[in-house]
């Protein structure tokens, strides 16, 4: 018997158990899950899968026992059909009248289990597929097999009806003609070329341009001889306008682009539009909804070879994203799109300006306005580049500054500081700031130098290698719009250096034991979110080396900075430990998603005080360029908004996708292979708007159960959210909203702000889904005692007696981060990822307005 899923109308199977498994795996956690039983005409309707499953076990258990093989089910259907045809139909199908080899054919037709298993083994051995992918492949083949057999059976029945009075030979011939005339549904996609052709035709694929960089002479074998041929060196570019047009085919993305960005209240910085640069920008001040293009560039090694081949397959990647996209979606990898790709070795002679020239053509067109086709018809869009992100090496390469700042007299792209001034001046106002006008003048002086000696001297003095094509980008300030990246500057530069120096001093002075530090790191009660980035133990050789590194990733450094106050708590009066506390306070501010002008001014003083303290404690250590770059962070926040909006961490996560593809593609022309794969992947994202990667996992739920006391929930909804009535509700074990996971009896939420600036944390007791659209969190409030600067965390008091719970809308929290408690020495603390003061102040300001 065939079973079809009535929700997706695609899945077909011969087993009711498989159908139940399919519904549970793919549909049961949907917010609007609703299912009519329909088995044997049953009219029961369910909104919770568990209830439906138990209903089937109680009322329709006989169908669960009939878990037959596909062949048995097919024969059963044919037997039932024979019974309904009457005696005349049965007389025409006698076993002895069938062809002699029909039994063997029938046996081959109805024993597919071994074939399916063999196919699964072959697929698993041919490519590395994770378990979910393997299950999807098998399920897809099973669905196709079931629908194919159903289709063939229907055609056979029609033939039997037409030939009810004919001879057996004619009947057999007509029946076999069906199989001979079978059309292969995969004929149009049987090869890679045909697959790509169909995708390009059906899904608006944007083909990459092949643009020549230079030419080289190489050897090529022709028969028995070797000839010299000229070969073009190419880079691959995805036309920006066409890529944006494809991106805007999704209705929700188009809606976000068409809306005018909402600025925060005066004095707050939350996104790019709150910075002074966009407020005074020639384009964005007139057209607020123009595209805010953020570029990112980096080099990646896709195969990690050793020795002299270490840079053979190093690629230069250029990505872009749009600042118009809501920040909660902008961090999704699908919101970061590939713009250009080239082999680093091919760019050594021509430089990156050949890529920037092609980008400039599209930037000029967007700045003037271009017409594109959208789902709402033709639309004119404008846009400009708002920032160029990357590490210092990549930004200096594209902007034309000295890539190795150690060889330049002026070591900063934001000010004209010397090495000597860098060691004593820690206030940005003490330096002469670079400006675009002075930068162009210095580039002109370098180009007009009469001798190579003078030219090289000017380059060293100004810290500039060449005039970059970025200078010619419309309304782009190469000084103000190349912000420092806090991941590279702090997490991979300042934090490892300073923590290493402090720990080294404490260990050598006998105040600290390295083994106890490593034991504390390994035994720390990490939260479910931090455990995946748990710091590695610090070896003695790492601590004694002079390279300024701790052998930790950026994610590990973030977690290490949060747990260090607890690890070094017994040394809280130590001046060296206080240096680390000052650094952690700075990190919490620069990683905050919301800041005020007052906090930015305080950050400026904190950085200046911190660097002075560093020189006092470590007079023999030079202030590094990355430490100097910190003094420019406050002004960059005022200009471009919070630093997290330009952080490179999510951009670098995009590299993993190309590294995975590279292991399965050829290296003859790896750039072409990768960019073609990427364009096909991006074009398929809009096939089903509801499953676009940006929005597909917007909300995820754990196990769902019915709410037993609906009257109790209705009272809570009426008291806290003003709901007068509800139709139905479900209880959820855990909930993920835009990447933040809330777990009952484990997670804490920041639900309210008390007495001006005191956070009210609460333990999540229950999670409810009301009327398939409202997500509510029932929490037990914790009393916040104070912010303990010794451990850089909030101290809270857990109520010992039963306390009334409160209810809050999950999408109207003060802060959407999920928090966890830590118990130390009889006290309970809540660790924070960033500074919450301005987040709470913005919440109060929004409520007042």
ABEGO torsion letter per residue (X at the ends): XBBBBAAAGABBBABAAAAAAAAAAAAAABAABBBBAGBGGBABBBABAAAAAAAAAAAAAAAAABBBBAAAAAAAAAAAAAAAAEAAAAAABBAAABBAAAAAAAAAAABAAAAAAAAAAAAAAABBBBAAAAAAAAAAAAAAAAAAAAAAAAAAAAAAAAAAABBAAAAAAAAAAAAAABBBAAAAAABAAAAAAAAAAAAGBBBBBBBBABBBBBBBBBEABBBBBBBBBBBBBBBAAAAAAAAAABAAAAAAAABBBBBBBBGBBABAAABAAAAABAAAAABAABBBBBBBBBBBBAAGBBEAAAAAABBBBBBBBBAABBAAAAABAAABBBABBBBAAAAAAAEAAAAAAAAAAAAAAAAAEBBBBBAAEBBBBBBBBABBBEBAAAAAAAAGBBABAAABABABAABBBBAAAAAABABAAABBBBBAAAAAAAAAAAAABABAAAAAAAAAAAGBABBBAAAABBGBBAAAABBBBAAAAAAAAAAAAAAAAAAAAAAAAGABBAAAAAAAAAABBBBAAAAAABBBBBBAAAAABAAGBAGBBAAAAAAAAAAAAAAAAAAAABAAAAAAAAAAAAAAAAABABBBAAAAAAAAAAAAAAAAAAAAABAABBBBAAAAAAAAAAAAAAAAEBAAAABAAAAAAAAAAAAAAAAABBAABAAAAAAAAAAAAAAAAAABAAABAAAAAABBBBBBBBBABAAAAAAAAAAAAGBABBABBBBBABBBBGGBBBBBGABBBBABBBGGABBBBBBBABBBBBGGABBBBBBBBBBBABBBAAAGBBBBBBBABBBBBBBBBAAABABABBBBBBBBGGBBBBBBABBAAAAAAAAAAAAAX
